[in-house]
């Protein structure tokens, strides 16, 4: 296993990780957290796809042409002027954050894939934490210094928490070592994993208090590349999104029946008013009438859950079909615990192109399914629980299959 050059994405596995990402617009950096970064290329505050794509193109060019950070900064300046983008922070600080974060996470994700190769694991089953692998920080984090030189098994759960990078500008790394290498370090076996002290942190987007390990910056408590390397997002479905590309059929789709779980939410009684059904949807997320919440979905995206989802522009309740109203708790369950989440571009009749998110959930053997389709223009939900639909007395796959397009950003683990 060749040692790649740190700080670049020039080795194959790092390039594969970086290139499979989907370019997504965002408002603030906390819109997308944790494992969502295994699938999404985002730049905080870049809220249009053209801006995100231009920034990604400038980063690609700087890396591929060998110009590095300074080349990226030149491209960044041109893009900011062209788009009139009013970003937060100073120019040098912002460009370094974008550049370092993307390259460092790609590097570590690529290393993760290399070190998890079965042949490598067989010969080098121990992982060594290396503080300041490629750059000595001015103010080292005490916890990172304490982890320096510690050796744990490759599959020890501690790596779920401390696999680097572990924060902004973190330059720590991990190396795979053999039993002979372990002896050269004067060890007979791996170290005992530390018990991490936890601290309370407020999620700046949702306002909720969460527990974060000491030494891990908020938003960095995950293993970069883990979901990608383990194939939770199937390789053939990792396609970049572009509103200008025609829709193309996917070469292979994962079987629908592999992940299905029975719905736990009940079918609601008929004949109740709109408020009753809306409340039953909202309560699943801890929201209520007049009190919305920001909820992080399974892909790490922050989405607004409030009664405004069900109101017209004048504040009146939207007309709700009876068949949909009684399934409102199951629609909520589809967003709360989906089997898959897809993102794609759709063009409205007006010609406006919008980004949509599709939350899909289905029961075993496709006895029933539910979809919740969300965009800036509103939402559309559909449930079907007729196991004898269709001329052949079988469940219909047509509606669900046509919504499985674009980029798959979350899939339930089997």
C-alpha positions as CSV (number, residue, x, y, z in Angstrom):
1,X,0.0,0.0,0.0
2,X,1.8,3.1,-1.2
3,X,1.8,6.1,1.0
4,X,0.0,8.9,-0.8
5,X,1.1,12.5,-0.8
6,X,-0.8,14.2,2.1
7,X,-2.8,17.2,1.3
8,X,-3.7,16.2,-2.2
9,X,-6.3,14.0,-3.8
10,X,-3.9,12.5,-6.3
11,X,-4.1,8.9,-5.2
12,X,-6.9,6.8,-6.7
13,X,-9.1,6.1,-3.7
14,X,-9.1,9.8,-2.6
15,X,-10.1,10.8,-6.2
16,X,-12.9,8.2,-6.3
17,X,-14.3,9.5,-3.0
18,X,-14.1,13.2,-4.1
19,X,-15.6,12.7,-7.6
20,X,-18.6,10.6,-6.5
21,X,-20.0,13.5,-4.4
22,X,-23.2,15.3,-5.4
23,X,-23.0,19.1,-5.6
24,X,-25.7,20.5,-3.4
25,X,-26.5,24.2,-2.6
26,X,-26.7,25.2,1.1
27,X,-27.4,28.2,3.2
28,X,-25.1,27.6,6.2
29,X,-22.4,25.0,7.0
30,X,-24.7,23.2,9.5
31,X,-27.3,22.5,6.8
32,X,-25.3,19.3,6.1
33,X,-23.4,17.4,8.7
34,X,-21.6,14.1,9.5
35,X,-22.1,11.2,7.0
36,X,-23.9,13.5,4.6
37,X,-20.5,14.8,3.6
38,X,-19.6,11.3,2.3
39,X,-22.1,12.0,-0.5
40,X,-22.5,15.8,-0.8
41,X,-20.1,18.5,-2.0
42,X,-21.3,21.7,-0.2
43,X,-19.9,25.1,0.5
44,X,-21.6,27.0,3.3
45,X,-23.7,29.9,2.0
46,X,-23.4,28.8,-1.7
47,X,-27.1,28.5,-2.2
48,X,-27.3,28.1,-6.0
49,X,-26.2,25.1,-7.9
50,X,-24.3,27.2,-10.4
51,X,-22.2,28.8,-7.6
52,X,-21.5,25.4,-6.0
53,X,-20.5,23.9,-9.4
54,X,-18.2,26.9,-10.2
55,X,-16.5,26.6,-6.8
56,X,-16.1,22.9,-7.2
57,X,-14.7,23.4,-10.7
58,X,-12.1,25.9,-9.3
59,X,-11.1,23.4,-6.7
60,X,-10.8,20.6,-9.2
61,X,-8.6,22.8,-11.5
62,X,-6.3,23.9,-8.6
63,X,-5.8,20.3,-7.5
64,X,-5.5,18.7,-11.0
65,X,-3.2,21.3,-12.4
66,X,-1.0,21.4,-9.3
67,X,-1.6,25.1,-8.5
68,X,-2.7,24.4,-5.0
69,X,-4.3,26.9,-2.7
70,X,-3.2,30.0,-4.4
71,X,-4.6,28.8,-7.7
72,X,-7.9,28.1,-6.0
73,X,-7.9,31.6,-4.5
74,X,-7.6,33.1,-8.0
75,X,-10.5,31.1,-9.2
76,X,-12.4,31.9,-6.1
77,X,-12.0,35.6,-6.6
78,X,-13.3,35.4,-10.2
79,X,-16.3,33.3,-9.1
80,X,-17.2,35.7,-6.2
81,X,-17.1,38.7,-8.6
82,X,-19.2,36.9,-11.3
83,X,-21.9,35.7,-8.9
84,X,-21.9,38.7,-6.6
85,X,-21.6,36.3,-3.7
86,X,-21.5,37.9,-0.3
87,X,-19.8,35.2,1.8
88,X,-19.0,35.2,5.5
89,X,-15.4,35.5,6.8
90,X,-12.2,36.9,5.4
91,X,-11.1,35.8,1.9
92,X,-7.9,34.0,3.0
93,X,-9.6,32.2,5.9
94,X,-12.6,31.1,3.8
95,X,-10.6,29.8,0.9
96,X,-8.3,27.8,3.2
97,X,-11.3,26.2,5.0
98,X,-12.9,25.2,1.7
99,X,-9.6,23.9,0.2
100,X,-8.2,22.1,3.3
101,X,-11.5,20.6,4.4
102,X,-12.3,19.0,1.0
103,X,-8.7,17.7,0.4
104,X,-8.2,16.5,3.9
105,X,-11.4,14.6,4.1
106,X,-10.9,13.1,0.7
107,X,-7.4,12.0,1.7
108,X,-8.6,10.3,4.9
109,X,-11.6,8.7,3.2
110,X,-9.2,7.3,0.6
111,X,-6.8,6.0,3.3
112,X,-9.8,4.4,5.0
113,X,-10.6,2.4,1.8
114,X,-7.0,1.4,1.4
115,X,-6.6,0.3,5.0
116,X,-9.9,-1.7,4.9
117,X,-8.8,-3.7,1.9
118,X,-8.9,-7.4,3.1
119,X,-5.3,-8.1,2.1
120,X,-4.1,-5.0,4.0
121,X,-6.2,-5.9,7.1
122,X,-4.7,-9.4,7.0
123,X,-1.2,-8.1,7.1
124,X,-1.7,-4.8,8.9
125,X,-4.6,-5.2,11.3
126,X,-3.5,-2.5,13.7
127,X,-4.2,1.2,13.2
128,X,-1.9,3.9,14.7
129,X,-3.2,7.4,15.5
130,X,-0.7,10.0,14.2
131,X,-0.9,13.6,15.5
132,X,0.0,16.3,13.1
133,X,0.7,13.9,10.2
134,X,1.4,16.6,7.6
135,X,1.4,19.9,9.5
136,X,2.3,21.0,13.0
137,X,-0.6,23.1,14.4
138,X,0.2,26.3,16.3
139,X,-2.2,25.3,19.0
140,X,-2.4,21.5,19.3
141,X,-5.6,20.0,20.8
142,X,-4.8,18.3,24.0
143,X,-6.9,15.3,23.2
144,X,-5.2,14.8,19.8
145,X,-1.8,14.8,21.5
146,X,-3.1,12.3,24.0
147,X,-4.2,10.0,21.2
148,X,-0.9,10.3,19.3
149,X,0.9,7.0,19.1
150,X,-2.1,5.0,20.4
151,X,-2.7,1.7,18.6
152,X,-6.2,0.1,18.3
153,X,-7.5,-2.7,16.2
154,X,-8.8,-1.7,12.8
155,X,-12.4,-2.5,13.7
156,X,-12.4,-1.1,17.2
157,X,-15.5,1.1,17.7
158,X,-13.2,3.9,19.0
159,X,-12.4,4.7,15.3
160,X,-16.1,5.6,14.8
161,X,-15.4,8.6,17.1
162,X,-11.8,9.6,16.6
163,X,-10.9,8.7,13.0
164,X,-9.5,12.0,11.7
165,X,-9.9,14.7,10.7
166,X,-11.5,15.5,14.1
167,X,-12.1,19.2,13.5
168,X,-11.3,22.3,11.5
169,X,-7.7,22.3,10.4
170,X,-7.0,19.0,12.1
171,X,-4.0,17.4,10.4
172,X,-4.0,14.1,12.3
173,X,-3.8,10.8,10.4
174,X,-3.9,7.1,10.8
175,X,-1.4,4.4,9.6
176,X,-2.0,0.7,9.3
177,X,0.8,-1.4,10.9
178,X,1.6,-5.1,11.1
179,X,2.3,-7.3,14.1
180,X,6.0,-6.8,13.5
181,X,5.5,-3.0,13.4
182,X,3.6,-3.3,16.7
183,X,6.6,-5.0,18.3
184,X,9.0,-2.3,17.0
185,X,6.9,0.1,18.9
186,X,7.5,-2.0,22.0
187,X,3.9,-3.3,22.2
188,X,2.6,-6.8,22.6
189,X,-0.9,-5.8,21.7
190,X,-3.2,-2.9,21.0
191,X,-3.9,-0.2,23.6
192,X,-7.0,0.0,25.6
193,X,-9.4,2.5,24.0
194,X,-9.9,5.7,25.9
195,X,-13.2,6.6,27.5
196,X,-14.1,9.9,25.9
197,X,-15.4,12.7,28.0
198,X,-18.5,14.2,26.6
199,X,-19.6,17.9,26.5
200,X,-22.9,19.6,25.8
201,X,-23.0,21.6,22.5
202,X,-25.9,23.5,21.0
203,X,-26.6,22.7,17.4
204,X,-26.5,26.2,15.9
205,X,-29.1,25.3,13.3
206,X,-31.7,23.2,15.2
207,X,-31.0,24.8,18.6
208,X,-31.0,21.4,20.2
209,X,-28.5,20.4,22.8
210,X,-26.3,17.4,21.8
211,X,-23.4,15.5,23.3
212,X,-20.1,15.8,21.6
213,X,-16.8,14.1,22.6
214,X,-14.0,16.3,23.9
215,X,-11.5,16.9,21.2
216,X,-14.0,16.6,18.4
217,X,-15.3,19.8,16.9
218,X,-19.1,20.0,16.4
219,X,-20.0,18.5,13.0
220,X,-16.9,16.3,12.9
221,X,-18.1,13.4,14.9
222,X,-18.1,10.8,12.2
223,X,-15.7,8.6,10.1
224,X,-15.1,10.4,6.8
225,X,-15.7,8.0,3.9
226,X,-17.2,5.2,6.1
227,X,-20.6,5.0,4.4
228,X,-19.0,5.4,1.0
229,X,-16.4,2.7,1.6
230,X,-18.9,0.2,3.0
231,X,-21.2,0.7,0.0
232,X,-24.2,1.9,1.9
233,X,-24.7,4.2,-1.2
234,X,-24.3,1.7,-4.1
235,X,-21.4,2.7,-6.4
236,X,-23.5,2.6,-9.5
237,X,-25.9,5.1,-8.1
238,X,-23.4,7.7,-7.1
239,X,-24.0,10.1,-10.0
240,X,-23.3,13.9,-10.0
241,X,-26.4,16.0,-10.4
242,X,-26.8,18.7,-13.0
243,X,-30.0,20.5,-13.9
244,X,-28.9,20.6,-17.5
245,X,-28.4,16.9,-17.9
246,X,-31.3,14.8,-19.4
247,X,-32.7,12.1,-17.2
248,X,-31.1,8.8,-17.8
249,X,-32.1,5.3,-16.6
250,X,-29.8,4.0,-13.8
251,X,-27.8,1.0,-14.9
252,X,-28.7,-1.1,-11.8
253,X,-31.0,-0.3,-8.9
254,X,-30.8,-2.1,-5.6
255,X,-33.8,-4.5,-5.1
256,X,-36.7,-2.8,-3.5
257,X,-37.6,-5.7,-1.2
258,X,-34.2,-5.9,0.5
259,X,-34.7,-3.1,3.0
260,X,-38.5,-2.8,3.6
261,X,-39.8,-2.6,7.2
262,X,-43.4,-2.8,8.3
263,X,-44.8,0.6,9.2
264,X,-45.2,1.2,12.9
265,X,-47.5,4.2,12.5
266,X,-51.2,3.6,12.5
267,X,-53.8,4.6,9.9
268,X,-55.7,7.5,11.3
269,X,-59.5,7.7,11.7
270,X,-61.5,9.4,9.0
271,X,-63.7,12.5,9.4
272,X,-61.4,14.6,11.5
273,X,-60.5,18.2,10.8
274,X,-57.2,19.3,9.1
275,X,-55.6,20.4,12.4
276,X,-55.9,16.9,13.8
277,X,-54.1,15.3,10.9
278,X,-51.4,18.0,10.7
279,X,-50.7,17.7,14.4
280,X,-50.3,13.9,14.1
281,X,-47.6,14.5,11.5
282,X,-45.9,17.3,13.4
283,X,-45.8,15.4,16.7
284,X,-43.5,12.7,15.3
285,X,-40.8,15.4,15.1
286,X,-41.6,17.2,18.4
287,X,-43.3,20.1,16.5
288,X,-46.8,21.4,17.0
289,X,-49.2,23.9,15.5
290,X,-47.5,27.3,15.6
291,X,-44.2,25.8,16.8
292,X,-41.9,24.4,14.1
293,X,-38.6,22.7,14.5
294,X,-35.5,22.1,12.5
295,X,-35.0,18.4,12.0
296,X,-31.9,16.5,10.7
297,X,-32.9,13.7,8.4
298,X,-31.1,10.4,8.0
299,X,-28.8,12.0,5.4
300,X,-27.7,14.8,7.9
301,X,-29.8,17.5,6.2
302,X,-31.6,20.1,8.3
303,X,-35.2,20.5,7.2
304,X,-38.0,22.7,8.6
305,X,-40.9,20.8,10.0
306,X,-43.9,23.1,10.7
307,X,-47.6,23.6,10.0
308,X,-46.6,25.9,7.1
309,X,-46.0,22.7,5.1
310,X,-49.8,22.3,5.1
311,X,-50.9,26.0,4.6
312,X,-51.5,28.1,1.5
313,X,-49.8,31.5,1.0
314,X,-52.8,33.1,2.7
315,X,-52.4,30.9,5.8
316,X,-55.5,28.7,5.1
317,X,-55.2,25.0,5.3
318,X,-54.4,23.2,2.0
319,X,-57.0,20.9,0.7
320,X,-56.2,17.4,1.9
321,X,-57.4,14.3,0.2
322,X,-59.1,11.9,2.6
323,X,-56.9,9.0,1.5
324,X,-53.8,11.0,2.3
325,X,-55.1,12.5,5.5
326,X,-55.6,9.1,7.2
327,X,-52.0,8.2,6.3
328,X,-50.4,11.4,7.7
329,X,-48.5,9.5,10.5
330,X,-47.1,7.1,7.9
331,X,-46.0,10.0,5.8
332,X,-44.2,11.4,8.9
333,X,-42.6,8.0,9.5
334,X,-41.4,8.0,5.9
335,X,-39.5,11.3,6.5
336,X,-38.4,10.2,10.0
337,X,-37.2,6.7,9.1
338,X,-37.0,6.3,5.3
339,X,-35.6,3.3,3.4
340,X,-34.0,5.7,0.9
341,X,-33.5,9.4,0.3
342,X,-32.9,10.7,-3.3
343,X,-32.2,14.2,-4.6
344,X,-32.7,15.3,-8.2
345,X,-33.6,18.3,-10.3
346,X,-37.1,18.8,-11.7
347,X,-38.3,21.5,-14.1
348,X,-41.7,23.0,-13.4
349,X,-44.1,24.1,-16.1
350,X,-42.9,27.7,-15.5
351,X,-39.4,26.6,-16.6
352,X,-38.0,27.0,-13.1
353,X,-35.6,24.2,-12.1
354,X,-35.8,23.1,-8.5
355,X,-34.0,20.6,-6.3
356,X,-36.2,18.0,-4.8
357,X,-35.7,15.5,-2.1
358,X,-37.6,12.2,-2.2
359,X,-38.1,10.2,1.0
360,X,-39.2,6.6,0.2
361,X,-40.3,3.8,2.4
362,X,-41.9,0.5,1.6
363,X,-43.1,-2.6,3.4
364,X,-41.7,-6.1,2.8
365,X,-42.8,-7.7,-0.5
366,X,-44.0,-4.2,-1.5
367,X,-47.3,-4.7,0.3
368,X,-47.4,-1.0,0.7
369,X,-45.2,2.1,0.2
370,X,-45.1,5.7,1.0
371,X,-43.2,8.7,-0.6
372,X,-42.7,12.2,0.6
373,X,-41.4,14.6,-2.1
374,X,-40.0,17.9,-0.8
375,X,-38.8,21.1,-2.5
376,X,-38.8,24.8,-2.1
377,X,-42.1,24.9,-4.0
378,X,-43.9,22.6,-1.5
379,X,-44.4,18.9,-0.9
380,X,-46.3,16.0,-2.3
381,X,-47.0,12.8,-0.4
382,X,-48.4,9.6,-1.6
383,X,-49.2,6.4,0.2
384,X,-50.4,3.1,-1.3
385,X,-51.4,0.1,0.7
386,X,-53.3,-2.1,-1.8
387,X,-51.4,-5.4,-2.0
388,X,-53.6,-6.5,-4.9
389,X,-53.1,-3.5,-7.3
390,X,-52.6,-4.2,-11.0
391,X,-54.1,-6.7,-13.4
392,X,-51.8,-9.5,-12.2
393,X,-52.9,-9.2,-8.6
394,X,-49.5,-7.9,-7.6
395,X,-48.3,-4.6,-6.0
396,X,-47.5,-1.9,-8.5
397,X,-43.9,-0.9,-8.6
398,X,-44.3,1.9,-11.2
399,X,-44.8,4.9,-8.9
400,X,-42.1,4.0,-6.5
401,X,-39.5,3.1,-9.2
402,X,-40.0,6.4,-11.1
403,X,-39.0,8.3,-7.9
404,X,-35.8,6.3,-7.6
405,X,-33.7,8.6,-9.8
406,X,-31.1,11.3,-9.4
407,X,-28.6,10.7,-6.6
408,X,-29.1,8.3,-3.7
409,X,-27.8,10.1,-0.6
410,X,-29.1,7.7,2.0
411,X,-30.0,4.0,2.0
412,X,-31.0,2.0,5.1
413,X,-28.4,-0.5,6.1
414,X,-29.4,-4.1,5.3
